[in-house]
Amino acid sequence: MKPLQQLLRPNILALKPYSSARDEYTGEEGVFLDANENPYNAPYNRYPDPHQRRLKRRIAAFKGCESDQLFLGNGSDEPIDLLFRAFCRPGTDNVVAIDPTYGMYQVAAATNDIKVQQVLLTKDFQLDVEAVLAAVDEQTKIIWLCSPNNPTGNCLRNEDIERVITGFEGLVVVDEAYIDFAPGRSLLPRLQEFPNLVILQTFSKAWGMAGLRLGMAFAQPAIIEVLSRIKYPYNLNVLTQQKAMDLLEKNQQEVAKWIEVLLAERSALAQELQKLPFVNLIHPSDANFLLIRTPDAKAVYQHLISQKIIIRDRSSVSLCAGCLRITVGSPEENKQLIQALQAYK
Ligand SMILES: *Cc1c(COP(=O)(O)O)cnc(C)c1O
């Protein structure tokens, strides 16, 4: 890996973070007359902990890492944007990303005036390691990978990901938003081995907290420190921090049960979909959704809309001609989906 000073934008390297009242005094008890808060309307009157110390300790313990290897953001969207802002000089630097993949990398890149060199996956939606590494040039700062990938649903092979990580001198981001549905596949236990690895995870999927907006980035402490330095000081509000603490305590067993149900439903749904004459292919999934191929994706999509069932038309995405993406729902929702599909044509 290149030294961090060489990878970072010079202005970010020089930046002094905003120092809030809560930075200068960190005790929890006392008469707080330092932040121009209103003394009334507790507990919403107080600014949240800008460093999210309690929540970070809790999540780090749960994930088996150190607090200083963890960044918490307003969804994964926040660390995605911050990584561009910290490392990529607008109009000059570029990143490499796989295609097809999650659309937010492209949006965050465009917002920051960064070019994305897209590299097609193979026909079975795996990494073309040589092509990914060949797309790198002097100005490439980040390679974006996603495993399990969206919208394809499959995990990339870890040995391929590892070859990308070790074959590149900049950062490699592996978005593991769906990793709770693919037990044993996370690279997180191996974070220490790879100084240029950034792993993204989220509470939006298996944990059922998309509305709370809580995403995680894991990396070596020096990278985490940079992201923390440039984030909005109070990026996680009081309610999100409190509620996440709460759900982490109470819901662990329930989350495990949800995952078990959703994985069983995914197989059942695949079996039922297989029986439909207009479903040509169901791509293998390591996530909580299925990508299916049909001769007329738009017609199937419109038919389901008419039945008030909303899925995602991915037919215009690279390598996904004719493809629809279907989230695995509750048993009742999945039954409604299958009934609606059986009534198609
Ligand atoms: C859903 C999803 C996310 C989650 O984003 P949040 O901002 O954490 O809700 C991240 N990456 C991928 C690939 C996703 O599909």
The ligand as an SDF file (V2000), in Angstrom:
LIG
                    3D

 15 15  0  0  0  0  0  0  0  0999 V2000
  -28.7340   -1.7910    0.6690 C   0  0  0  0  0  0  0  0  0  0  0  0
  -27.2900   -1.6050    0.4020 C   0  0  0  0  0  0  0  0  0  0  0  0
  -26.5140   -0.8080    1.2460 C   0  0  0  0  0  0  0  0  0  0  0  0
  -27.1200   -0.1640    2.4470 C   0  0  0  0  0  0  0  0  0  0  0  0
  -27.0180    1.1820    2.4510 O   0  0  0  0  0  0  0  0  0  0  0  0
  -27.4200    1.9840    3.7800 P   0  0  0  0  0  0  0  0  0  0  0  0
  -27.0720    3.3620    3.3990 O   0  0  0  0  0  0  0  0  0  0  0  0
  -26.5640    1.4230    4.8830 O   0  0  0  0  0  0  0  0  0  0  0  0
  -28.8700    1.7540    4.0260 O   0  0  0  0  0  0  0  0  0  0  0  0
  -25.1590   -0.6990    1.0050 C   0  0  0  0  0  0  0  0  0  0  0  0
  -24.5850   -1.3490   -0.0310 N   0  0  0  0  0  0  0  0  0  0  0  0
  -25.3080   -2.1330   -0.8440 C   0  0  0  0  0  0  0  0  0  0  0  0
  -24.6290   -2.8670   -1.9210 C   0  0  0  0  0  0  0  0  0  0  0  0
  -26.6770   -2.2590   -0.6680 C   0  0  0  0  0  0  0  0  0  0  0  0
  -27.3940   -3.0220   -1.5140 O   0  0  0  0  0  0  0  0  0  0  0  0
  1  2  1  0
  2  3  1  0
  2 14  2  0
  3  4  1  0
  3 10  2  0
  4  5  1  0
  5  6  1  0
  6  7  2  0
  6  8  1  0
  6  9  1  0
 10 11  1  0
 11 12  2  0
 12 13  1  0
 12 14  1  0
 14 15  1  0
M  END
$$$$
